[in-house]
Each structure stands twice: as structure tokens, then as C-alpha cells.
Amino acid sequence: MDMKGLASYTHSHDRARATVRCGVGTWLLALAAYTCYSGVWWGALLLAPAALHFYLGYRLLRNVQA
């Protein structure tokens, strides 16, 4: 696969990658909420990666629309 084909492949799958990132962010958010509710406060550390996944998913979707 040449570089032009690789670029079109990654661009065509941006929406799917954004969906997966939002799903992972949702999972991390739910896991953080469950662990904090259970009294395991290190679960709050999962909020930063969840926010990062939501942000990167948003950026991918914004690039697809542009």
C-alpha cells in the first residue's frame, strides 16, 4: 500500500475511530464511578484518560466534518 492509499484509509476510518474512542471514554468513566462508589479512590485517576479519549474523539469527528 502506498502512502496515498494509507492516508485515504486512515481518513475514511476516522468516524469509526472516534466512535471507539468515545466508547472507551464512556467505559473509563463508568469504571471510575463504580470504583469511587465502592470506596476505591484511585478510580478517580481514570477520569483523566476518559477525558482524553472524549477530547480526541471530538477532534477526530471535527476533522471528518471539515
Residue, then its C-alpha position, 0 to 999 in steps of 0.5 A: m500500500d502506498m502512502k496515498g492509499l494509507a492516508s485515504y484509509t486512515h481518513s475514511h476510518d476516522r468516524a469509526r475511530a472516534t466512535v471507539r474512542c468515545g466508547v472507551g471514554t464512556w467505559l473509563l468513566a463508568l469504571a471510575a464511578y463504580t470504583c469511587y462508589s465502592g470506596v476505591w479512590w484511585g478510580a478517580l485517576l481514570l477520569a483523566p484518560a476518559a477525558l482524553h479519549f472524549y477530547l480526541g474523539y471530538r477532534l477526530l469527528r471535527n476533522v471528518q466534518a471539515 
